[in-house]
Amino acid sequence: TLSQLSDLRRAWKILNYDYTEADIPQTRREARNLQYELWGKVRSLQSKNRGLTEVHEIGR
């Protein structure tokens, strides 16, 4: 669906991933699975960045 595609593009942008047409899932199920996978990576990245920020602030 368009909302799934928009969500995937947003996640790819956050992860600095240059996607191509070949990366776009063909079915709604594949899109949903990819959404879960990508947003898991986004959350992990954000958590890692949050931890680095906290360490940096403590060291000031």
Buried (B, 14 or more C-beta within 10 A) or exposed (E): EEEBEEBBEEBBEBEEEEEEEEEBBEEEEEBBEBBEEBBEBBEEEEEEEEEEEEEEEEEE
